[in-house]
Amino acid sequence: MELKAYQAYRNPELDIRYWRTSTGMEVDFILGEMDVALEIKGARRVHEGDLKGLTALLTEHKAKHPLLISLEREPRKIGAKVRALPWEMFLRELWSGALGV
């Protein structure tokens, strides 16, 4: 819902979609032209195993901001290229324009 609100108020032209391979690996949301790739987890602690979809995407595409959004309290890097962010921090970055979409 928050992504649709952002699209409506800030960037009506923003493309919001998902990504999926033929083998079933998927990423929950892609914003723009691979500007932001979002995997959403309802967990208090995420692990590298939660990166399967993002890892598959990054082998085929260059996402500017590959993000794993969860209920964690602190941001951190997880894997080689992915930032894990608390959902509140993600929303602040989204609405501030820091993600470039």
Wavefront OBJ file of the C-alpha trace (Angstrom):
o trace
v 0.000 0.000 0.000
v 2.778 2.422 0.853
v 4.384 1.915 -2.559
v 1.096 2.737 -4.283
v 0.692 5.848 -2.112
v 4.220 6.934 -3.017
v 3.477 6.342 -6.693
v 0.235 8.348 -6.512
v 1.680 11.326 -4.610
v 5.282 11.525 -5.783
v 5.790 9.699 -9.064
v 2.689 8.616 -11.026
v 4.938 7.279 -13.794
v 6.832 4.948 -11.432
v 6.739 1.369 -12.663
v 6.046 -1.085 -9.807
v 6.278 -4.762 -10.668
v 7.689 -8.063 -9.455
v 10.424 -10.263 -10.932
v 10.388 -14.034 -11.328
v 12.563 -16.646 -13.017
v 11.259 -19.651 -14.919
v 12.361 -21.797 -11.954
v 10.244 -19.825 -9.487
v 12.797 -17.532 -7.837
v 11.203 -14.146 -7.271
v 11.662 -10.658 -5.906
v 8.630 -8.992 -4.358
v 8.928 -5.529 -5.946
v 10.992 -3.842 -8.637
v 10.713 -0.046 -8.729
v 11.536 1.801 -11.931
v 14.069 0.300 -14.314
v 15.803 -1.877 -11.708
v 16.385 1.219 -9.565
v 15.175 -0.558 -6.429
v 14.709 -4.302 -5.870
v 12.746 -5.127 -2.710
v 12.405 -8.404 -0.882
v 9.987 -8.088 2.043
v 10.211 -10.393 5.072
v 8.022 -10.370 8.158
v 10.876 -11.627 10.337
v 12.690 -9.947 13.208
v 15.973 -11.407 11.952
v 16.848 -12.110 8.326
v 19.615 -14.365 7.049
v 21.519 -14.941 3.824
v 19.041 -17.711 2.997
v 16.405 -14.985 2.626
v 18.361 -13.555 -0.307
v 17.635 -16.302 -2.840
v 15.406 -14.163 -5.042
v 17.617 -11.083 -4.852
v 20.716 -13.182 -5.525
v 19.093 -14.675 -8.626
v 18.061 -11.227 -9.828
v 21.550 -9.797 -9.306
v 23.107 -12.516 -11.463
v 21.013 -11.269 -14.398
v 20.497 -7.550 -13.697
v 22.160 -4.624 -11.961
v 19.789 -3.212 -9.378
v 20.936 0.141 -7.992
v 19.426 -0.549 -4.568
v 18.894 -4.246 -3.710
v 17.098 -4.145 -0.351
v 15.777 -6.696 2.115
v 13.073 -5.057 4.231
v 12.101 -6.638 7.544
v 11.235 -6.124 11.195
v 14.903 -5.896 12.198
v 15.772 -2.903 14.339
v 19.110 -1.905 12.781
v 20.274 -1.623 9.171
v 23.086 -3.886 8.049
v 24.711 -5.355 4.994
v 23.714 -8.932 4.269
v 25.494 -10.850 1.557
v 27.813 -9.059 -0.827
v 25.448 -6.436 -2.249
v 22.215 -6.283 -0.260
v 21.254 -3.854 2.484
v 18.845 -5.144 5.112
v 16.710 -2.278 6.380
v 14.068 -1.947 9.064
v 10.787 -1.145 7.357
v 10.580 2.298 8.978
v 14.004 3.258 7.629
v 13.046 2.054 4.161
v 9.958 4.281 4.192
v 12.035 7.294 5.278
v 14.510 6.666 2.447
v 11.712 6.159 -0.070
v 9.801 9.341 0.802
v 12.960 11.454 1.168
v 13.991 10.621 -2.394
v 17.201 8.905 -1.283
v 16.422 5.853 -3.439
v 16.107 7.895 -6.612
v 12.641 6.776 -7.684
l 1 2 3 4 5 6 7 8 9 10 11 12 13 14 15 16 17 18 19 20 21 22 23 24 25 26 27 28 29 30 31 32 33 34 35 36 37 38 39 40 41 42 43 44 45 46 47 48 49 50 51 52 53 54 55 56 57 58 59 60 61 62 63 64 65 66 67 68 69 70 71 72 73 74 75 76 77 78 79 80 81 82 83 84 85 86 87 88 89 90 91 92 93 94 95 96 97 98 99 100 101
